[in-house]
Amino acid sequence: MDNLNIGRHISGQFNEDLERVINHVMQMGGLVEKQLSDALTAVADSDENLANKVLTSDDAINDFEVSIDDECTRIIAKRQPAAGDLRLIMAIVKTIADLERIGDEAQKISQVALESLTSAHKDLLRNLENLGRRVLECLQTTLDAFTRMDVETAIKTHKSDEKIDREYEALMRQLMTYMMEEPRSIPQIMSVIWSARALERIGDRCQNICEYIIYFVNGKVVRHSSPE
């Protein structure tokens, strides 16, 4: 947390409030990362039990979002933060909203493990898994950048979404071609399509979080411009 500068406030209680809320964001990020990792493992191993666990364990992530949002509201009302402190609170509120959505996307991915896919679909699942591992790496790097408020890593990770988009488009072309050649497999393949779409959306949400990091550290909104 090199760029956070917690500890400069006159009020020790303010420092404690900020440290507590940041620690809770990190715990929430860890849960979301595990949720995505478990969803990908469930698909790779056709593990229905693990898939069902992913589908039923989203409550903890939702609880974190509500709790952290309440903490941020309380800090704003009580401390009336300005400048960098206010940007930090705003970045946290936006980040937890994206993390909660990533948890929802992980649930969609795990649905593939519950489909009756045949060995003929294995190549498609391998490509889905490759895309998933790239997205998981992107999420891990994003959370690491958030922990250290590391702008350089945030910019690098922001750019990596282009690779995810290219890989996603290639997989979509493959899936569309397969459905045209094998119309009977359309119901099963549709779940793979929704999972690929969920992975692409997670890449976008990681990109959002990187933009919040840049906003907090540099005070610059890069939503519609280059992050550099």
Salt bridges, closest charged atoms under 4 A:
ASP17 OD1 - ARG20 NH2 3.11
ASP17 OD2 - ARG79 NH2 3.50
ASP38 OD2 - LYS34 NZ 2.76
GLU71 OE1 - ARG20 NE 3.35
GLU71 OE2 - HIS24 ND1 2.71
ASP85 OD1 - ARG8 NH2 2.77
ASP85 OD2 - HIS9 NE2 2.80
ASP98 OD1 - ARG205 NH1 2.78
GLU100 OE1 - ARG101 NH1 2.82
GLU105 OE1 - LYS108 NZ 3.33
ASP123 OD1 - ARG126 NH2 2.25
ASP144 OD2 - ARG148 NH2 2.65
ASP150 OD2 - ARG148 NH1 2.68
GLU167 OE1 - ARG134 NE 2.58
GLU200 OE1 - ARG197 NH1 2.66
ASP204 OD2 - ARG201 NH1 2.98
GLU211 OE2 - HIS158 NE2 2.99
GLU228 OE1 - LYS159 NZ 3.05
